[in-house]
Amino acid sequence: MTLVTFNDIYAASQRLEHVVSQTSLLKAPWASCTHRSLLLKPENLQITGSFKIRGAYNRLSRLSEAEKARGVIARSSGNHGKALASVARQEGVKVTIVMPVTAAKAKVDGVLEYGAEVKFAPLDECAKVTEELAEKHGFVVVPPFDDLDVIAGQGTVGLEIAEEAVARGLDVDTVLVPVSGGGLISGVAAALKLTRPGVRVVGVEPELAADAQESLRAGRRVTWPAQRVSRTLADGLRMSTVGVHPFEHMQVLVDDIITVTEEEICSSVAILARRAGMIAEPSGAVTTAAYLYHERDLPAGAAHVAVVSGGNIDADLLESLLNEPPLAYTGCCSY
């Protein structure tokens, strides 16, 4: 078993110092009450609209000049592809992104905007097509999550949470993290457990794509069919199984994984927009949904941080969600 270390994450933070925004924790008084409070970690405010730039840059920066000259390739539902395309353009590296045919238009447009070549494939064939193209053209594969450099890069999210909590005297006891392939939660959990071991790290995923929860509880990686996970509106979390490296981290470092419904996700997108002025895609809103609707499933604690992982959402989808009344949520909070 190989886990990222504090030194790995700290080194990544140094590489990323002038690349990413250190997103500050934002208080959410509209979701807070006497016995608990919510803080938002707005990774949707990164230049590419998601946390993915952290892992993509850290991995690309570790390539040799010879590897960069070959060009890079990745599979992505959108956010990893957009991030990789952004940093590759800065480095003058050719990039190809393999995206599912069901990818959101906003994400496809975002990838193309940064000059990447896009290839489309069915969701369950994206990994295979990526490997085939890499072998055919000599591209270097930059995995979206199953890579230690990527995990270390994503871990800088957790490092920032820990550092800011100390600097501001915030008694953070639970951090909620979206789960797809597991790269983000692995890095965040590693950073927090190595600096603030008492903080609990809880993953959140749609109940329609709950392979990670099943895997953690079964003690082995479980695969859900692509058709099954495709039912969720949270397109960034439509992963059939968590990665090998992420699962090793999750087994040791993650306290629990809970699931949220589609209705709760949609409602949380609208609530974040209305109450926080924050544009979050469904994948990025799952953690807020967990806080608002699943108090009984969460560890008892005063301060919860919800990582808002991305904000790349189609305008028409956002408009439709804003036109629906939000669900009444549990606990003593009110919108």
KAHU-V274088 format. One record per backbone hydrogen bond with DSSP energy under -0.5 kcal/mol. CO is the residue of the C=O (numbers start at 1). NH is the residue of the N-H. If there is no record, write none. Layout:
co/nh
CO/NH
CO/NH
//
This chain:
co/nh
1/3
5/9
6/10
7/11
8/12
9/13
10/14
11/15
12/16
14/17
16/19
16/20
21/23
24/42
26/40
28/31
29/32
30/334
36/33
37/304
38/28
39/306
40/26
40/42
41/43
41/308
42/45
43/46
46/49
49/311
50/53
51/54
51/55
52/56
53/57
54/58
55/59
56/60
57/61
58/62
59/62
60/63
64/68
65/69
66/70
67/70
67/71
68/71
71/140
72/96
73/142
74/98
78/82
79/83
80/84
81/85
82/86
83/87
84/88
85/89
86/90
87/91
88/92
88/93
89/92
94/72
95/117
96/74
97/99
97/119
98/76
99/121
100/103
104/107
104/108
105/109
106/110
107/111
108/112
109/113
110/114
111/114
111/116
112/115
117/97
119/99
121/101
122/125
122/126
123/126
125/129
126/130
127/131
128/132
129/133
130/134
131/135
132/136
133/137
134/138
134/139
139/141
140/73
141/143
145/147
147/151
148/152
149/153
150/154
151/155
152/156
153/156
154/157
154/158
155/159
156/160
157/161
158/162
159/163
160/164
161/165
162/166
163/167
164/168
165/169
165/170
166/169
170/172
171/303
173/200
174/305
175/202
176/307
177/204
181/243
182/186
183/187
184/188
185/189
186/190
187/191
188/192
189/193
190/194
191/195
192/195
192/196
196/199
200/175
200/202
201/255
201/256
202/177
203/258
204/179
205/260
206/209
207/210
210/214
211/215
212/216
213/217
214/218
215/219
215/220
225/228
225/229
226/230
228/231
229/232
233/235
234/237
235/238
237/239
240/224
243/247
244/248
245/249
246/250
247/251
248/252
249/253
250/254
256/203
258/205
260/207
261/265
262/266
263/267
264/268
265/269
266/270
267/271
268/272
269/273
270/274
271/275
271/276
272/276
272/278
273/277
278/280
281/284
281/285
282/285
282/286
285/289
286/290
287/291
288/292
289/293
290/294
292/330
294/297
294/298
295/298
302/37
302/304
303/173
303/174
304/39
304/306
305/176
305/307
306/41
306/308
307/309
308/43
308/44
309/51
310/281
311/313
314/318
315/319
316/320
317/321
318/322
319/323
321/324
330/333
//
